[in-house]
């Protein structure tokens, strides 16, 4: 088949008629389906530059992908050029400078294994296949954040390819306004990030992994659980970061769980978790292990993909008993086809709040925690039911919270720039115009002044693309969802 229209691209190129296309176009959330025109796997910054210049010459929109975990699928799109940097997986450590430099495609798992071999932890995320750079550019919540700050707080320097195809750097010394913006609002807005240099936390030999399950409980126990979460967070030790969840699943009925990492001994952790352990039905596992063992166990529960609809909010105050009751009531009934409906709580505070609100683009420094409402389903025909379920329940949550976490995006937001970036919105728009004046880097919830439509000025594209001959058959897939949401590893 004639492919001269690809002239100028380098790296590995996947087209709609290639055998691997249907697999390559997929992101982590299979509820978000799109059909890009070209998927360009770049191995070097030069490949990235070639892709940007090619897209501009030919009037094709760009999307940027590393781990493919954008929950609304914004790292891809219909008829776009996907610049995928997942083949760029180099990692270099400078122990004298206490830094580690990662290329744009490095995942949590790859970085954890690398730094742990040298005795270091890292404030990354829980899912092993999430791209570290994308994670940190959106702020970066993880189970070490109360101890070491968000992922973006450890960034020392960022290298990216800009709208002109040039490699530029941003740090506290050069392009410092861009450096500010990239730490919290960087994903897909200013260029294609090809490497990030992080400051390393102090080395550790062992951590305590916390896992507490409560399965087949009732709504009153879930209410008690949320009340206890608030009590714990009021006086939480900075060395401990927890993720908590109340949920309603096929396997566990009404249930709850706590997961976390504590940079201390199990005996200390037991004392700090007394409230959670006293709740009826608690099944705990609080063990000392290496950092790598802890993140590997947490990550082992994640599948290759899921299907879900979800929305996030920031919580700034304690809820009274009647408000807790209302929140718990939201998940007592699941939407049609849902195998899991839940509310997750991601602890903030600690070192997250020690960084000033205006020191980075991440705006919600003083929030107590992130709240995430979610429904998981296994067949795409149930997507609409879960979308409606989330939308209806978000009204109550909005009345109790404010703002949304950009790394947990939600397409149903109205003024999404304000929701994600608060009072930083206008400053970010100015920086966007300075570093991407042509709005080359756009996506449905990006900082661009408007969402452009790809005009497809190409004249030599084979007619099968976009015509009746172009069809993609979805592969049959097995049932898939995160194991730790349903059954404890110790069960």
C-alpha positions as CSV (number, residue, x, y, z in Angstrom):
1,X,0.0,0.0,0.0
2,X,1.3,3.5,-0.9
3,X,2.7,5.3,2.2
4,X,4.6,8.2,0.7
5,X,2.3,10.6,2.7
6,X,4.4,9.4,5.7
7,X,7.5,11.1,4.4
8,X,9.2,13.0,7.2
9,X,8.1,10.7,10.0
10,X,10.7,8.5,11.8
11,X,10.5,5.9,14.6
12,X,7.9,3.2,14.4
13,X,4.7,4.0,12.7
14,X,1.4,2.1,13.0
15,X,-1.5,2.7,10.6
16,X,-5.2,1.7,10.7
17,X,-4.7,-1.2,8.3
18,X,-1.7,-2.6,10.3
19,X,-2.4,-5.9,12.2
20,X,-1.4,-4.4,15.5
21,X,-3.5,-1.2,15.1
22,X,-6.5,-2.3,17.1
23,X,-4.3,-3.2,20.1
24,X,-2.0,-0.2,19.7
25,X,-4.9,2.3,19.7
26,X,-6.2,1.2,23.1
27,X,-5.7,3.0,26.4
28,X,-6.1,1.7,29.9
29,X,-9.7,2.7,30.1
30,X,-11.4,0.7,27.4
31,X,-14.6,2.7,27.9
32,X,-12.8,5.5,26.0
33,X,-12.5,4.3,22.4
34,X,-10.9,6.4,19.6
35,X,-9.4,5.8,16.2
36,X,-6.2,7.8,15.5
37,X,-4.9,8.3,12.0
38,X,-1.3,7.4,12.8
39,X,0.4,6.1,16.0
40,X,4.0,7.1,15.9
41,X,6.2,5.3,18.5
42,X,9.2,7.7,18.9
43,X,12.6,6.5,20.2
44,X,14.4,9.8,20.3
45,X,13.7,13.5,20.6
46,X,14.4,13.8,16.9
47,X,11.6,11.4,16.2
48,X,9.3,13.5,18.3
49,X,10.4,16.7,16.5
50,X,9.8,15.0,13.1
51,X,6.3,14.0,14.2
52,X,5.4,17.5,15.3
53,X,6.7,19.1,12.1
54,X,4.9,16.5,10.0
55,X,1.6,17.1,11.8
56,X,1.9,20.8,11.3
57,X,2.7,20.6,7.7
58,X,-0.2,18.2,7.0
59,X,-2.8,19.8,9.3
60,X,-3.3,16.8,11.5
61,X,-3.9,17.2,15.2
62,X,-1.5,15.8,17.8
63,X,-2.1,13.8,20.9
64,X,0.7,12.8,23.3
65,X,0.8,9.4,25.0
66,X,3.2,7.6,27.3
67,X,1.4,5.1,29.6
68,X,-2.0,5.6,28.0
69,X,-3.8,6.1,31.3
70,X,-5.7,9.3,30.7
71,X,-9.1,8.2,32.1
72,X,-11.1,10.1,29.4
73,X,-8.8,8.9,26.6
74,X,-7.4,12.3,25.9
75,X,-4.0,10.9,25.0
76,X,-5.6,9.7,21.7
77,X,-8.4,10.8,19.5
78,X,-10.2,10.2,16.2
79,X,-8.1,11.1,13.1
80,X,-5.1,12.4,15.0
81,X,-1.4,11.7,15.1
82,X,-0.6,10.0,18.4
83,X,3.0,10.7,19.5
84,X,3.7,7.8,21.7
85,X,7.0,8.0,23.8
86,X,6.6,4.6,25.5
87,X,9.7,3.2,23.7
88,X,11.8,5.9,25.4
89,X,12.7,4.1,28.6
90,X,16.2,5.2,29.6
91,X,16.9,5.9,33.2
92,X,20.1,7.4,34.6
93,X,21.0,8.1,38.3
94,X,23.4,10.7,39.6
95,X,24.0,9.6,43.2
96,X,26.3,12.6,43.8
97,X,23.6,15.0,42.8
98,X,20.9,12.7,44.4
99,X,18.9,12.8,41.1
100,X,17.4,10.4,38.7
101,X,16.7,11.2,35.0
102,X,13.9,9.3,33.3
103,X,12.9,9.4,29.6
104,X,9.4,10.1,28.7
105,X,8.1,6.5,28.4
106,X,9.4,5.2,31.8
107,X,6.6,3.6,33.9
108,X,6.2,3.5,37.6
109,X,7.3,-0.2,37.7
110,X,10.4,0.5,35.7
111,X,11.5,3.4,37.9
112,X,10.7,1.6,41.1
113,X,12.8,-1.4,40.1
114,X,15.7,0.9,39.1
115,X,15.8,3.1,42.2
116,X,15.1,0.3,44.6
117,X,18.1,-1.6,43.4
118,X,20.1,1.4,44.7
119,X,18.3,1.5,48.0
120,X,15.9,4.4,47.2
121,X,12.1,4.8,47.3
122,X,10.3,7.1,45.0
123,X,7.0,9.1,45.3
124,X,5.3,7.5,42.3
125,X,1.9,6.1,41.7
126,X,0.3,2.8,42.6
127,X,-0.4,1.5,39.1
128,X,2.8,-0.1,37.6
129,X,2.0,0.8,34.0
130,X,1.3,4.5,34.5
131,X,3.9,6.7,32.8
132,X,6.0,8.5,35.5
133,X,6.3,11.7,33.5
134,X,2.6,12.1,32.8
135,X,1.8,11.2,36.4
136,X,4.1,13.9,37.7
137,X,3.1,16.6,35.2
138,X,-0.5,16.5,36.6
139,X,0.7,16.8,40.2
140,X,1.3,13.1,41.0
141,X,-0.6,11.6,44.0
142,X,1.0,8.4,45.4
143,X,1.3,6.4,48.6
144,X,4.5,8.3,49.5
145,X,3.2,11.8,49.0
146,X,2.6,12.8,52.6
147,X,6.2,11.8,53.3
148,X,7.9,13.2,50.2
149,X,5.4,15.5,48.5
150,X,3.6,15.0,45.1
151,X,5.5,13.7,42.2
152,X,5.8,17.2,40.7
153,X,7.5,18.4,43.9
154,X,10.6,16.3,43.2
155,X,11.1,17.6,39.7
156,X,14.4,19.4,39.1
157,X,14.4,19.7,35.3
158,X,12.2,18.9,32.3
159,X,13.2,18.4,28.7
160,X,10.5,18.8,26.0
161,X,10.1,19.2,22.3
162,X,8.1,22.4,21.6
163,X,5.7,23.4,18.8
164,X,8.6,24.3,16.5
165,X,10.2,20.9,16.9
166,X,13.0,22.3,19.1
167,X,14.3,20.7,22.3
168,X,14.0,23.1,25.2
169,X,14.6,22.7,28.9
170,X,12.7,24.1,31.9
171,X,14.0,24.4,35.5
172,X,14.2,26.9,38.3
173,X,17.0,28.5,36.3
174,X,15.8,28.5,32.7
175,X,12.3,29.0,31.3
176,X,11.2,29.1,35.0
177,X,7.6,30.2,34.1
178,X,7.2,27.1,32.0
179,X,8.8,25.0,34.8
180,X,6.1,26.4,37.1
181,X,3.3,25.5,34.7
182,X,4.6,22.0,33.9
183,X,4.4,21.0,37.6
184,X,0.7,20.4,37.8
185,X,-0.6,21.4,34.4
186,X,2.0,20.0,32.0
187,X,0.2,16.9,30.6
188,X,-0.3,17.5,26.8
189,X,-0.4,21.3,27.0
190,X,3.1,22.7,26.3
191,X,5.0,20.2,24.3
192,X,6.1,16.5,24.2
193,X,8.1,15.8,27.4
194,X,11.1,13.6,26.5
195,X,12.8,13.5,29.9
196,X,12.3,14.5,33.5
197,X,15.0,14.8,36.2
198,X,13.7,14.1,39.7
199,X,15.3,14.7,43.1
200,X,15.7,11.4,45.0
201,X,14.2,11.0,48.5
202,X,16.5,9.6,51.3
203,X,17.3,5.9,50.9
204,X,15.3,3.4,53.0
205,X,15.8,-0.2,53.8
206,X,12.3,-1.2,54.8
207,X,8.7,0.3,54.9
208,X,5.5,-1.0,56.4
209,X,2.7,-2.0,53.9
210,X,-0.8,-1.5,55.3
211,X,-3.7,-3.5,54.0
212,X,-7.1,-3.6,55.9
213,X,-10.2,-5.1,54.4
214,X,-13.9,-5.0,55.5
215,X,-16.0,-7.2,53.3
216,X,-19.8,-7.9,53.5
217,X,-20.5,-5.1,55.9
218,X,-23.5,-2.7,56.0
219,X,-24.0,1.0,55.3
220,X,-23.7,1.9,59.0
221,X,-20.2,0.3,59.0
222,X,-19.3,2.3,55.9
223,X,-20.4,5.5,57.7
224,X,-18.3,4.6,60.7
225,X,-15.4,4.0,58.3
226,X,-15.7,7.4,56.8
227,X,-15.9,9.0,60.2
228,X,-12.8,7.2,61.3
229,X,-11.0,8.3,58.1
230,X,-11.6,11.9,59.2
231,X,-10.4,11.2,62.7
232,X,-7.2,9.6,61.4
233,X,-6.4,12.4,58.9
234,X,-6.7,15.1,61.5
235,X,-3.6,13.9,63.4
236,X,-1.9,11.7,60.7
237,X,1.8,11.2,60.9
238,X,3.5,12.6,57.7
239,X,5.3,9.3,57.3
240,X,2.0,7.5,56.5
241,X,-0.1,7.9,53.4
242,X,-3.4,6.0,53.0
243,X,-5.8,5.3,50.3
244,X,-9.3,4.4,51.6
245,X,-12.4,3.1,49.8
246,X,-16.0,2.3,50.5
247,X,-17.6,0.3,47.7
248,X,-20.3,-2.0,46.5
249,X,-19.2,-4.9,44.3
250,X,-20.4,-8.2,42.9
251,X,-17.9,-10.2,44.9
252,X,-17.9,-8.3,48.3
253,X,-21.3,-6.7,48.5
254,X,-20.9,-3.5,50.7
255,X,-17.3,-3.3,51.7
256,X,-14.4,-1.0,52.6
257,X,-10.6,-1.1,52.5
258,X,-7.5,0.8,53.5
259,X,-4.1,0.6,51.7
260,X,-1.0,2.5,52.5
261,X,2.7,2.8,53.0
262,X,4.3,3.9,56.3
263,X,7.9,4.9,56.6
264,X,8.4,3.3,60.0
265,X,7.9,0.1,61.9
266,X,4.7,-2.1,62.0
267,X,4.3,-1.5,65.7
268,X,4.0,2.2,65.2
269,X,1.6,1.7,62.4
270,X,-0.6,-0.5,64.5
271,X,-1.0,2.3,67.1
272,X,-1.7,4.9,64.5
273,X,-4.4,2.7,62.9
274,X,-6.1,1.7,66.1
275,X,-9.4,3.4,65.0
276,X,-9.5,1.5,61.7
277,X,-8.6,-1.8,63.4
278,X,-11.4,-1.4,65.9
279,X,-14.1,-1.3,63.2
280,X,-16.1,-4.5,63.2
281,X,-15.0,-6.9,60.3
282,X,-11.5,-5.5,60.0
283,X,-9.1,-8.0,58.4
284,X,-5.6,-6.5,58.6
285,X,-2.2,-7.2,57.2
286,X,0.5,-4.7,58.4
287,X,3.9,-6.0,57.4
288,X,7.5,-4.8,57.2
289,X,9.1,-5.3,53.8
290,X,11.3,-3.6,51.3
291,X,10.0,-0.6,49.4
292,X,10.0,-2.6,46.1
293,X,8.1,-5.5,47.7
294,X,5.4,-3.0,48.9
295,X,4.9,-1.3,45.6
296,X,5.0,-4.6,43.7
297,X,2.3,-6.1,45.9
298,X,0.1,-3.0,45.4
299,X,0.8,-3.0,41.7
300,X,0.2,-6.7,41.2
301,X,-3.6,-6.2,41.5
302,X,-3.9,-4.0,38.4
303,X,-4.9,-5.6,35.1
304,X,-3.8,-4.5,31.7
305,X,-7.0,-2.4,31.3
306,X,-10.4,-1.7,32.7
307,X,-13.7,-0.1,31.7
308,X,-15.0,2.6,34.0
309,X,-16.6,6.1,34.4
310,X,-15.4,8.3,37.2
311,X,-15.1,11.8,38.5
312,X,-12.9,13.4,41.2
313,X,-13.2,16.2,43.8
314,X,-11.1,17.8,46.5
315,X,-12.3,17.8,50.1
316,X,-11.4,20.7,52.4
317,X,-13.3,20.0,55.6
318,X,-14.8,17.3,57.8
319,X,-18.3,16.1,57.0
320,X,-21.0,15.9,59.7
321,X,-22.8,12.6,60.3
322,X,-25.7,13.5,58.1
323,X,-23.4,14.4,55.2
324,X,-21.5,11.1,55.7
325,X,-24.8,9.3,55.5
326,X,-25.6,11.0,52.2
327,X,-22.2,10.2,50.8
328,X,-22.6,6.5,51.8
329,X,-26.1,6.4,50.2
330,X,-24.6,7.2,46.8
331,X,-23.1,3.7,46.4
332,X,-25.8,1.6,47.9
333,X,-27.2,0.9,44.4
334,X,-25.0,0.2,41.4
335,X,-25.9,1.2,37.8
336,X,-26.9,-1.5,35.3
337,X,-24.0,-3.7,34.4
338,X,-21.7,-2.3,37.0
339,X,-19.5,-4.8,38.9
340,X,-18.1,-2.2,41.2
341,X,-19.3,1.2,42.4
342,X,-17.3,3.0,44.9
343,X,-15.9,6.2,46.5
344,X,-12.1,6.3,47.0
345,X,-10.2,8.7,49.3
346,X,-6.6,9.7,48.6
347,X,-4.9,11.4,51.6
348,X,-3.2,14.7,51.1
349,X,-1.6,16.9,53.8
350,X,1.9,16.3,55.1
351,X,4.6,17.4,52.7
352,X,2.0,18.1,50.0
353,X,0.7,21.1,52.1
354,X,4.3,22.2,53.0
355,X,4.7,23.4,49.4
356,X,3.0,26.8,48.9
357,X,-0.1,26.9,46.7
358,X,1.6,29.2,44.2
359,X,5.0,27.5,44.1
360,X,3.7,25.1,41.4
361,X,0.7,25.0,39.1
362,X,-0.9,22.3,41.4
363,X,-3.5,24.5,43.1
364,X,-5.2,22.5,45.7
365,X,-2.4,22.2,48.2
366,X,-4.6,22.7,51.3
367,X,-7.1,20.0,50.5
368,X,-7.5,17.2,53.0
369,X,-7.9,14.5,50.4
370,X,-9.0,13.7,46.9
371,X,-12.4,12.0,46.5
372,X,-13.0,9.7,43.5
373,X,-16.5,8.4,42.5
374,X,-16.4,5.5,40.1
375,X,-18.3,2.7,38.4
376,X,-16.6,-0.2,36.8
377,X,-18.3,-2.4,34.1
378,X,-17.2,-5.2,31.8
379,X,-19.2,-4.5,28.6
380,X,-19.2,-1.3,26.7
381,X,-23.0,-1.4,26.3
382,X,-23.2,-0.5,30.0
383,X,-21.1,2.7,29.6
384,X,-24.1,5.0,29.3
385,X,-25.7,3.7,32.5
386,X,-22.5,4.3,34.5
387,X,-22.0,7.7,33.0
388,X,-25.5,8.7,34.1
389,X,-24.9,7.2,37.6
390,X,-21.7,9.3,38.0
391,X,-23.3,12.5,36.7
392,X,-26.3,12.3,39.0
393,X,-24.3,11.7,42.1
394,X,-21.7,14.4,41.3
395,X,-24.3,17.1,42.1
396,X,-24.3,16.2,45.8
397,X,-20.5,15.9,45.9
398,X,-20.0,19.3,44.3
399,X,-22.1,20.9,47.0
400,X,-19.6,19.5,49.6
401,X,-16.3,19.9,47.7
402,X,-14.5,22.0,45.2
403,X,-12.2,21.5,42.3
404,X,-11.2,18.4,40.4
405,X,-7.8,16.5,40.1
406,X,-6.5,16.9,36.5
407,X,-4.9,13.4,36.7
408,X,-8.4,12.0,37.3
409,X,-10.2,13.9,34.5
410,X,-13.9,14.0,34.0
411,X,-15.4,15.0,30.6
412,X,-18.6,16.3,32.2
413,X,-17.0,19.3,33.9
414,X,-18.4,22.7,32.8
415,X,-15.6,25.2,33.5
416,X,-12.9,22.6,33.5
417,X,-9.9,25.0,33.6
418,X,-11.2,26.5,36.8
419,X,-12.1,23.1,38.2
420,X,-8.6,21.8,37.6
421,X,-6.4,24.8,38.1
422,X,-8.5,27.3,40.2
423,X,-7.0,30.8,40.4
424,X,-3.9,29.6,38.4
425,X,-6.0,29.4,35.3
426,X,-5.2,32.8,33.8
427,X,-1.5,32.5,34.5
428,X,-1.4,29.1,32.8
429,X,-3.2,30.5,29.8
430,X,-0.6,33.3,29.4
431,X,2.2,30.7,29.7
432,X,0.4,28.5,27.1
433,X,0.3,31.4,24.6
434,X,4.0,32.1,25.2
435,X,5.3,28.6,24.7
436,X,2.6,27.3,22.2
437,X,1.3,30.3,20.4
438,X,-0.2,28.3,17.6
439,X,-2.1,25.9,19.9
440,X,-0.3,23.0,18.3
441,X,-0.9,20.9,21.5
442,X,-4.6,20.5,22.0
443,X,-7.0,18.0,23.5
444,X,-10.7,18.4,24.7
445,X,-9.7,19.6,28.2
446,X,-6.4,21.3,27.4
447,X,-5.3,24.9,27.9
448,X,-5.6,25.8,24.2
449,X,-7.9,28.7,23.4
450,X,-10.2,26.5,21.4
451,X,-10.4,22.8,20.4
452,X,-9.5,22.6,16.7
453,X,-10.9,20.2,14.2
454,X,-8.3,18.3,12.1
455,X,-8.8,19.5,8.5
456,X,-7.0,16.5,6.8
457,X,-5.3,18.5,4.1
458,X,-3.4,15.4,3.1
459,X,-4.0,14.6,-0.6
460,X,-2.2,11.2,-0.8
461,X,-3.9,9.3,2.0
462,X,-5.2,6.0,0.7
463,X,-9.0,6.1,0.3
464,X,-9.6,3.1,2.6
465,X,-9.1,5.4,5.6
466,X,-12.3,7.0,6.5
467,X,-14.2,5.1,3.9
468,X,-16.5,2.2,4.0
469,X,-13.6,-0.2,3.6
470,X,-12.1,0.9,6.9
471,X,-13.4,-1.1,9.8
472,X,-11.9,-2.3,13.0
473,X,-13.2,-5.4,14.7
474,X,-12.8,-5.2,18.5
475,X,-11.1,-8.3,19.9
476,X,-13.0,-10.5,22.3
477,X,-11.8,-9.8,25.8
478,X,-11.9,-11.6,29.1
479,X,-13.5,-10.0,32.1
480,X,-11.0,-7.5,33.6
481,X,-10.8,-5.4,36.8
482,X,-8.5,-4.6,39.6
483,X,-8.3,-7.4,42.0
484,X,-7.6,-5.4,45.1
485,X,-10.9,-3.7,44.8
486,X,-12.7,-7.0,45.5
487,X,-10.6,-9.5,47.4
488,X,-7.7,-9.0,49.7
489,X,-4.4,-10.7,48.7
490,X,-4.5,-12.5,52.0
491,X,-8.0,-13.9,51.4
